[in-house]
Amino acid sequence: LKGSNAASNMYLIEECLSNQYTHKSCEKVFCNPWERCVEGKCLCKLPYQCPKNGSSVCSTNGKYFYTYCHLKSYECQHPKAKFLHKGKCMPEETFSVSVDHGNSSLLRVKPVNQKNDFFVCDSEWTMNEANVACKHLGFDLGAEYYQANPSITESALNSLHCLQITCRGLETSLAECHIKMKSRDSNEGFVSLQCHENLRVCSNGEFHCVNKKCIPLNKTCDGINDCGDLSDELCCRECRDNSFHCRSNICIPNKNVCNKEIDCLTGEDEARILCAERKMIKTLLPQVHCGLTNYTSSRRKRIIGGKTARKGEFPWQVAIKETGSEGATVYCGGIYIGGCWILTAAHCVRANRVHLYRIWIGLLDTITYDKETNTLRLNQVIIHEKYNASTYENDIALLELKGFGKGRCSLENIIPACIPWSEYMFKTGDTCKVSGWGLEKGYTKQYVLKWGNVNLFQNCSELYPGRFFKQMACAGTYDGSTDSCKGDSGGPLVCFDAANVAYVWGIVSWGENCGEPGHPGVYTKVASYYDWISHHVTRSLISRYNV
């Protein structure tokens, strides 16, 4: 964005624009099923990493693939091998796209198994479709512009039918879009197309896309991928008409709302209250295996002097004890994240004491155990290599439970919390839940698992000058009535998406004066450590979507 246009435009967030987000930025968007999220970028998977269930497809280079995902994975690394059609490759089948030379620039499409080519209807055509058509023709930057032309050629005058095409905007071939033949209305024109060929310097009234393309400023934040790399829709304070605003400051088309596919990172475009109880499905993505509980509790206050957790309400919560310590005292809390892995604070554990730690699963009352409470030993303790004990920077550690073979842990009555991959999933003002066995107000011991609602605060560097760092989060209540305290360390701060799926947003780390106004609890921000966690426990274990 040139000059001061970002600051003067009510829709765009200038600070966000400086991050140069695109459709490949998995902090902002879901990666496609043939990609995976690595260090904030959607990178190509190898074809064999795609699922094998699905229809076989053929590419434009005549190569046969098991599924569409296999082909797109191959195309990701070999861009010329675009989708042609479903089924086995037959030499006589083609899918061609062309633009008339001369003044008309009419778009023509010849579908598979059709003798004649067709003009494209201008109804429902947007820059999404225009960009895909130009990419199909070999123009990587997509379209310069499109317009609806009336019937201006003799062949067009005689056309009783046209093709209606709708795309999501990130396809590389029109064959991947939804195409249907329709009877042409008498007043319906045909699509005229101009592809983007040469880069130029953007004027003050234009938006500078990340891919260097220039578009009109009023085309930003409208849910349409005018840039072709989605950079015009990823930093939006609000959205223009006919588009939906995701909480992560992304604009999506209204037609994508309640279409049974999640587009917003936390699923609000498919929320039950919005979609009249319609079931949410994410195409080609794995089923949720984390963050679900049988409880949809009403909001209740206080981990300090507050409500007692019920069985199964926080199934990811574990207790850490140390042999030789006082019997009923919980040393720290922890969070089960799947497989044989527990997440906790680095200040809670020491690698050389691994043999002394015991992980208590399914524990509610530390004095009165029940038959569903299990105790497990640890195989190893992994403390973040940059943990600073004096500043609590990088206060995060992984505990590997002793299992029954490599990576195998048979755990009952425990469900993992999901690991957030993006720092945009939850934001200031959101209400989240903190739980633990920490001290009550007045610093008295408690022996039952308690929980409370806290709100995410803005950057707390003003409240804790010189001690609050980027990878930290803070949460509490403005009157100090709800807070974490000593003994809650290492436990979870969980936030819930629109489907009520729990993500461990923070690990209880440190704070001042439990329950005092102006001193919210400070947490290790888990989203900042997504790659560190996935490096140790494998990405497939902890990822809900961006696998």
C-alpha positions in Angstrom: 0.0 0.0 0.0 1.5 3.3 -1.1 2.0 6.3 1.1 -0.4 6.9 4.0 -3.3 5.1 2.3 -3.2 2.2 4.9 -3.5 4.6 7.8 -6.4 6.6 6.1 -8.3 3.5 5.0 -10.8 2.4 7.6 -10.8 -1.2 6.5 -7.0 -2.0 6.5 -4.7 -2.7 9.5 -1.3 -1.2 8.6 0.7 -3.1 11.2 -0.7 -6.4 9.9 0.1 -5.4 6.3 3.8 -5.2 7.1 3.8 -9.0 7.7 3.2 -9.6 4.0 0.6 -12.3 4.5 -0.7 -14.3 1.5 -2.7 -17.5 0.9 0.5 -19.4 1.9 0.5 -17.9 5.4 -0.9 -20.5 7.7 -1.0 -18.0 10.6 -3.9 -16.5 8.7 -5.4 -19.3 6.5 -5.8 -23.1 6.4 -3.3 -24.9 4.3 -4.7 -27.0 1.5 -4.8 -30.8 2.1 -1.8 -31.2 -0.2 0.2 -28.8 1.9 1.4 -28.6 5.5 2.1 -25.7 7.9 5.8 -25.3 8.6 7.1 -22.1 10.3 4.1 -20.1 9.3 4.1 -21.1 5.7 2.1 -23.6 3.7 4.7 -25.9 2.0 4.1 -28.7 -0.5 3.6 -32.2 0.8 5.0 -35.1 -1.1 2.3 -37.0 -3.0 2.6 -40.2 -1.0 1.6 -38.1 2.1 -1.9 -37.6 0.7 -4.8 -39.9 1.6 -5.5 -42.5 -1.1 -9.3 -42.4 -0.8 -11.0 -40.5 -3.6 -11.5 -40.4 -7.3 -8.6 -40.8 -9.8 -7.6 -37.8 -11.9 -5.6 -36.9 -14.9 -3.2 -33.9 -15.3 -2.6 -31.8 -18.4 0.7 -33.6 -18.9 -1.1 -36.9 -19.3 0.0 -38.2 -15.9 -2.4 -40.3 -13.9 -2.9 -39.8 -10.1 -4.8 -41.7 -7.4 -6.6 -38.6 -6.1 -7.0 -34.9 -6.7 -4.8 -34.3 -3.6 -2.0 -36.4 -5.1 -2.2 -34.3 -8.3 -2.2 -31.0 -6.4 0.8 -32.2 -4.4 2.6 -33.0 -7.6 1.6 -29.7 -9.2 2.8 -27.9 -6.0 6.3 -28.9 -7.0 5.8 -29.1 -10.8 3.5 -26.1 -11.6 2.9 -27.1 -15.3 1.1 -30.3 -14.3 -2.4 -28.9 -13.8 -5.7 -30.7 -13.3 -7.4 -31.8 -16.5 -10.3 -34.1 -15.5 -11.4 -36.9 -13.3 -10.8 -40.5 -14.3 -8.0 -42.2 -16.3 -6.0 -40.3 -18.9 -7.3 -40.6 -22.5 -5.3 -39.0 -25.3 -8.2 -37.6 -27.1 -9.6 -35.7 -24.1 -8.7 -32.0 -23.7 -9.6 -28.9 -21.7 -8.6 -25.7 -23.5 -9.0 -22.1 -22.5 -8.4 -19.2 -24.9 -9.0 -15.4 -25.2 -10.0 -13.9 -28.6 -7.4 -11.6 -30.1 -8.4 -8.1 -31.0 -10.8 -5.7 -29.3 -13.3 -8.2 -27.9 -10.9 -10.3 -25.7 -13.8 -12.7 -25.1 -13.0 -15.8 -23.0 -13.6 -19.2 -24.7 -13.6 -22.5 -22.9 -13.6 -26.0 -24.5 -14.6 -28.5 -21.8 -13.7 -32.2 -21.8 -15.6 -34.3 -24.3 -17.2 -31.3 -26.1 -16.8 -30.7 -29.8 -17.3 -26.9 -29.7 -16.0 -24.2 -27.4 -18.2 -21.9 -25.5 -18.3 -18.3 -24.3 -18.5 -17.7 -20.5 -21.6 -16.1 -18.9 -20.9 -12.8 -17.1 -23.4 -13.7 -14.3 -21.6 -14.7 -11.0 -18.2 -14.0 -12.6 -15.8 -12.2 -10.3 -12.0 -11.6 -10.0 -11.8 -15.0 -8.3 -12.7 -16.6 -11.6 -10.8 -14.1 -13.7 -7.6 -14.9 -11.7 -8.0 -18.6 -12.2 -8.7 -18.2 -15.9 -5.5 -16.2 -16.4 -3.4 -18.7 -14.3 -4.8 -21.4 -16.5 -3.5 -19.4 -19.5 0.0 -19.2 -17.8 -0.2 -15.7 -16.3 1.0 -16.2 -12.7 -0.3 -12.9 -11.4 -3.8 -13.5 -12.6 -6.1 -11.0 -14.2 -5.6 -7.3 -14.8 -9.3 -6.7 -15.1 -12.5 -8.3 -16.6 -15.7 -6.9 -17.9 -19.0 -8.1 -19.3 -19.3 -7.6 -23.0 -22.6 -7.6 -24.9 -22.9 -9.9 -27.9 -20.3 -8.2 -30.2 -19.3 -10.9 -32.6 -21.3 -12.9 -35.1 -20.5 -16.2 -33.3 -21.5 -14.7 -30.0 -24.8 -13.4 -31.4 -25.8 -17.0 -32.4 -24.9 -18.4 -29.0 -27.9 -19.7 -27.1 -25.9 -21.2 -24.3 -23.0 -20.1 -22.2 -20.8 -21.6 -19.4 -21.4 -20.4 -15.8 -18.2 -20.8 -13.8 -17.6 -20.4 -10.1 -14.2 -20.7 -8.4 -12.9 -20.2 -4.9 -10.0 -18.1 -6.3 -6.9 -20.2 -5.6 -7.3 -22.9 -8.2 -4.8 -23.0 -11.0 -7.1 -24.4 -13.7 -10.7 -23.7 -14.6 -11.2 -27.4 -14.7 -11.1 -27.4 -10.9 -13.9 -24.9 -10.7 -17.7 -25.6 -10.8 -18.8 -25.4 -14.5 -22.3 -25.8 -15.8 -24.0 -25.1 -19.1 -26.9 -22.7 -19.0 -29.4 -21.2 -21.4 -28.3 -17.6 -22.1 -30.6 -14.8 -21.1 -31.3 -12.3 -23.9 -29.6 -9.5 -21.9 -26.7 -11.6 -20.7 -23.2 -10.6 -21.8 -20.0 -12.7 -22.1 -16.8 -12.4 -20.1 -14.1 -10.3 -21.6 -10.7 -10.8 -20.0 -7.3 -9.0 -19.7 -4.5 -10.9 -17.9 -1.8 -9.2 -15.9 1.4 -9.2 -17.8 3.7 -6.4 -16.7 4.5 -5.1 -13.2 4.2 -1.4 -12.7 4.5 1.1 -9.8 1.3 1.4 -7.9 -0.3 4.8 -7.6 -1.4 6.4 -4.4 -5.0 5.3 -4.9 -4.0 1.6 -5.3 -3.3 -1.3 -3.0 0.1 -2.9 -3.4 -0.4 -6.7 -3.3 2.4 -8.8 -1.9 2.9 -10.3 -5.4 3.6 -6.7 -6.6 0.3 -6.5 -8.4 -1.7 -3.2 -8.1 -5.5 -3.1 -7.5 -7.9 -0.3 -6.7 -8.0 0.5 -3.0 -11.8 -0.1 -2.8 -11.3 -3.7 -3.9 -9.6 -4.6 -0.6 -11.6 -6.3 2.2 -14.5 -7.3 0.0 -14.1 -11.1 0.2 -12.8 -11.3 -3.4 -9.2 -12.4 -4.1 -8.4 -9.5 -6.4 -4.7 -9.8 -5.8 -4.6 -13.5 -6.7 -2.5 -14.2 -3.6 -5.2 -13.2 -1.2 -3.1 -10.4 0.4 -5.9 -7.9 -0.1 -8.2 -9.9 2.3 -5.9 -10.8 5.2 -5.5 -7.6 7.2 -9.0 -6.2 7.4 -10.4 -4.3 10.4 -13.8 -4.8 8.9 -15.3 -6.0 5.6 -17.2 -4.3 2.8 -20.7 -5.4 1.9 -21.3 -8.9 0.6 -18.4 -10.3 2.7 -18.0 -11.8 6.1 -15.4 -10.7 8.7 -13.5 -13.5 10.5 -12.2 -12.8 14.0 -8.7 -13.2 12.7 -9.3 -10.0 10.5 -9.9 -11.9 7.2 -12.7 -11.2 4.8 -14.4 -14.1 3.0 -17.3 -14.1 0.6 -20.8 -14.3 2.1 -21.5 -17.3 -0.1 -18.8 -19.2 1.9 -20.8 -18.7 5.2 -22.8 -21.8 6.3 -21.6 -23.8 3.3 -20.4 -26.7 5.6 -16.7 -25.8 5.1 -14.8 -23.8 7.8 -13.0 -20.8 6.3 -12.3 -18.7 9.5 -9.5 -20.1 11.7 -11.9 -20.5 14.7 -14.9 -21.6 12.6 -17.3 -18.7 13.3 -18.5 -18.8 9.6 -20.0 -22.2 10.4 -21.1 -21.5 14.0 -24.3 -23.2 15.0 -26.0 -20.0 16.0 -25.2 -18.5 12.6 -26.0 -21.5 10.5 -29.2 -22.8 12.2 -27.6 -25.9 13.7 -26.1 -27.1 10.4 -23.3 -29.6 10.9 -19.8 -28.4 10.2 -17.5 -30.4 7.9 -14.1 -29.5 6.6 -13.5 -31.0 3.2 -10.6 -33.4 3.0 -9.4 -32.5 6.5 -9.0 -34.9 9.4 -11.6 -35.4 12.1 -11.2 -33.5 15.3 -9.4 -35.6 17.8 -8.6 -33.0 20.5 -10.2 -30.3 22.6 -13.6 -31.9 23.0 -15.5 -32.4 26.3 -19.0 -33.5 27.2 -19.5 -30.2 29.1 -20.7 -26.9 27.8 -20.5 -25.1 31.2 -22.1 -21.8 31.9 -19.6 -19.1 32.8 -18.7 -19.3 36.5 -16.0 -17.4 38.3 -12.9 -18.1 40.4 -10.1 -20.5 40.4 -9.1 -18.7 43.6 -12.0 -19.5 45.9 -14.1 -20.6 42.9 -16.0 -23.5 41.4 -15.0 -27.1 41.6 -14.4 -28.9 38.3 -16.6 -31.9 37.5 -15.4 -35.2 36.2 -14.6 -35.0 32.4 -14.9 -31.2 32.4 -11.2 -30.6 31.8 -10.0 -34.0 30.4 -6.6 -32.6 29.3 -5.7 -31.5 32.8 -3.0 -33.5 34.6 -1.2 -33.1 37.9 2.6 -33.3 38.4 3.8 -34.6 41.7 7.3 -35.5 42.9 8.0 -38.6 45.0 9.2 -37.7 48.4 7.1 -34.5 48.6 4.1 -34.1 50.8 1.5 -36.7 49.7 -1.5 -34.6 48.8 0.4 -31.6 47.3 0.3 -31.1 43.5 3.7 -29.8 42.5 2.5 -28.3 39.2 -0.2 -28.7 36.5 0.2 -30.0 33.0 -1.7 -30.4 29.7 -2.2 -33.6 27.8 -1.7 -32.9 24.1 -1.9 -36.5 22.6 0.2 -39.6 22.3 2.6 -39.9 25.2 3.0 -36.1 25.6 2.4 -33.6 28.4 2.9 -29.9 28.0 4.0 -27.8 31.1 6.1 -24.9 32.2 9.9 -25.2 32.2 10.2 -23.8 35.7 8.1 -26.8 37.0 10.6 -29.5 36.0 14.3 -30.4 35.9 15.7 -32.9 33.4 17.9 -34.7 36.0 14.8 -35.4 38.2 12.9 -37.2 35.5 12.8 -40.4 37.6 11.1 -38.6 40.5 8.1 -37.1 38.7 4.7 -38.8 38.6 1.9 -37.7 36.3 -1.6 -38.0 37.7 -4.3 -38.4 35.1 -8.1 -38.1 35.8 -7.4 -36.5 39.2 -9.9 -34.2 40.7 -9.5 -34.5 44.5 -5.9 -34.9 45.6 -6.9 -36.5 48.9 -9.7 -38.8 47.8 -8.6 -40.7 44.7 -11.0 -42.9 42.7 -10.4 -45.9 40.5 -10.3 -43.8 37.3 -7.1 -42.0 38.5 -3.9 -43.2 36.9 -0.3 -42.5 37.8 2.4 -42.7 35.1 6.2 -42.3 35.1 8.2 -40.2 32.6 10.5 -41.3 29.9 12.1 -37.9 29.4 11.8 -34.2 30.1 12.5 -31.7 27.3 13.0 -28.1 28.4 13.1 -25.4 25.8 16.7 -24.7 25.0 16.2 -20.9 25.4 14.4 -21.0 28.7 15.6 -18.2 31.0 14.9 -18.9 34.7 15.4 -15.3 35.7 13.0 -13.8 33.2 10.7 -16.7 32.5 11.2 -16.3 28.8 10.4 -19.6 26.9 8.9 -21.1 30.0 7.7 -24.3 28.3 8.6 -28.0 28.5 7.5 -31.3 27.2 7.2 -34.5 29.2 7.1 -37.9 27.5 5.2 -40.5 29.4 6.6 -44.0 29.7 4.4 -46.0 27.2 4.1 -49.5 25.8 6.5 -49.2 22.9 7.6 -46.2 20.8 4.9 -43.5 20.9 2.2 -45.8 22.3 0.4 -44.8 25.5 -2.9 -46.4 26.4 -4.7 -43.6 28.3 -8.3 -43.7 29.4 -10.6 -40.9 30.5 -8.3 -38.3 29.1 -8.7 -36.2 25.9 -5.9 -34.0 24.5 -6.3 -30.2 24.2 -5.6 -28.9 20.7 -2.4 -26.9 20.0 -3.0 -23.5 18.2 -0.9 -22.9 15.2 -1.7 -19.2 14.8 -1.5 -16.2 17.1 -4.6 -14.8 15.4 -6.9 -17.5 16.6 -7.9 -15.7 19.8 -7.5 -12.1 20.7 -7.9 -9.4 23.4 -11.3 -9.6 25.2 -11.9 -13.3 24.6 -13.0 -15.3 27.6 -10.9 -18.4 28.3 -10.7 -20.9 31.2 -7.8 -21.5 33.6 -7.8 -24.5 35.9 -5.5 -26.0 38.6 -4.9 -27.0 42.2 -3.2 -23.8 43.1 -3.5 -21.8 46.3 -6.7 -20.0 47.1 -7.0 -16.3 48.1 -5.1 -15.8 51.3 -2.6 -18.4 50.0 -4.3 -21.4 51.6 -4.0 -24.8 50.1 -6.7 -26.4 48.1 -7.1 -30.1 47.3 -9.7 -30.1 44.5 -9.3 -29.1 40.9 -10.9 -25.6 40.4 -11.4 -23.4 37.4 -12.4 -19.9 36.4 -13.1 -17.6 33.5 -10.5 -15.0 32.6 -10.2 -12.5 29.8 -7.3 -12.1 27.4 -5.7 -8.7 28.1 -3.8 -6.5 25.6 0.0 -6.5 25.7 0.9 -6.3 29.3 4.2 -4.7 28.9 2.9 -1.5 30.6 1.8 -3.5 33.6 5.0 -5.5 33.8 7.6 -3.1 32.2 10.8 -4.9 31.1 9.5 -8.3 32.1 6.8 -9.0 29.6 8.0 -10.5 26.3 6.5 -11.2 22.9 5.9 -15.0 23.5 3.9 -14.2 26.6 0.2 -13.7 27.1 -1.7 -12.3 30.0 -5.2 -12.9 31.2 -7.4 -12.2 34.3 -10.3 -10.0 35.3 -10.2 -6.3 35.8 -11.2 -6.5 39.4 -8.8 -9.4 40.1 -11.6 -11.7 41.2 -10.3 -14.6 39.1 -6.7 -15.5 38.7 -4.2 -18.3 38.7 -1.9 -18.7 41.7 1.1 -20.7 43.0 0.5 -24.4 42.3 -1.4 -23.7 39.1 2.0 -23.3 37.2 2.3 -25.5 34.1 -1.5 -25.9 33.9 -3.7 -24.9 31.0 -5.3 -21.6 29.9 -7.8 -22.9 27.2 -9.8 -20.9 24.7 -12.7 -22.3 22.7 -13.5 -21.9 19.0 -17.0 -21.6 17.5 -17.5 -25.4 17.6 -16.5 -25.4 21.4 -13.2 -27.1 20.6 -10.6 -26.3 23.3 -7.1 -24.9 22.3 -4.4 -24.6 25.0 -3.7 -20.9 24.5 -1.4 -20.5 27.4 0.6 -22.3 30.1 0.5 -20.8 33.6 3.9 -19.2 34.1 4.1 -16.3 36.5 2.4 -13.2 38.0 2.3 -10.9 41.0 0.0 -10.9 44.0 -2.6 -13.5 43.1 -6.0 -12.1 42.5 -5.0 -8.4 42.7 -6.4 -5.9 40.3 -3.9 -4.6 37.8 -1.7 -7.8 38.0 -3.2 -10.4 35.6 -1.6 -13.8 35.4 1.2 -14.2 32.8 1.2 -17.2 30.5 3.5 -18.8 28.0 1.8 -18.2 24.6 1.6 -21.7 23.1 0.9 -20.6 19.5 4.4 -19.1 19.5 5.9 -22.6 20.1 3.8 -24.6 17.5 6.9 -25.5 15.5 9.0 -26.3 18.6 6.3 -28.6 19.9 5.6 -30.3 16.5 9.3 -30.9 16.0 9.4 -33.1 19.2 6.0 -34.8 19.1 5.3 -34.8 15.3 3.0 -32.4 13.6 0.3 -35.0 12.8 -0.2 -35.7 16.5 -1.1 -32.1 17.5 -2.6 -30.5 14.3 -6.3 -30.3 13.9 -6.1 -28.9 10.4 -2.7 -27.7 9.3 -1.2 -31.1 9.0 
